[in-house]
Amino acid sequence: MSEVREKVAYLKGLLAGLGQLEDPSSKKIWEAVLEVFDKVAEELELLDDDLDDLSEYVGSIDDDLAEVEESFFEDSPYDDFDDTITVECDTCGNEFTIPEYMLYNDEDVVCPHCNSSIYDNDFEEDDDVEIDFSDD
């Protein structure tokens, strides 16, 4: 028996003990209220059963999806990016380790010791770079 059904049964007993169900003026009202409570308790039990079934179903879907992910991503090209490399900072000379994939993305890698970029910019925007396009 659910907790709601137990409380409805307790309420019925309490009302009967107080004589409220024998008084003709309040008997109809209390019977109607108790009938509504019984229906609510019944619906809650059905919803609870449905929720248990749904939870079990979602769990099985999750297990199936995990199997699909394992087989689909088994030979992922991104597995190589799990490697780490050691980098020496040109500014402070300290070494630190970063995931290898950080070298291939567009974000700047910053030294955790001195907060400077580990990449040297060989050409500044103000430098004049001359390129010879002649066919000599």
Residue pairs with C-beta under 8 A, 6 or more apart in sequence:
1 9
2 41
2 44
2 45
2 48
4 37
4 40
4 41
4 44
4 45
5 38
5 41
5 45
8 34
8 37
8 38
8 41
11 34
11 37
12 21
12 34
15 21
15 30
15 34
16 22
20 26
20 27
20 30
21 27
21 30
21 31
78 101
80 100
81 99
81 100
81 101
81 104
82 99
83 99
83 100
84 97
84 98
84 99
84 100
85 97
85 98
85 100
85 103
86 95
86 96
86 97
87 95
87 96
87 97
87 98
87 109
87 118
88 94
88 95
89 95
89 96
89 111
89 113
89 114
89 116
89 118
90 116
90 118
90 120
91 111
91 114
91 116
92 111
92 113
92 114
92 116
94 111
94 113
94 114
96 111
96 112
96 113
98 109
102 109
103 109
108 117
108 119
109 117
109 118
109 119
110 116
110 117
110 118
111 117
111 118
123 129
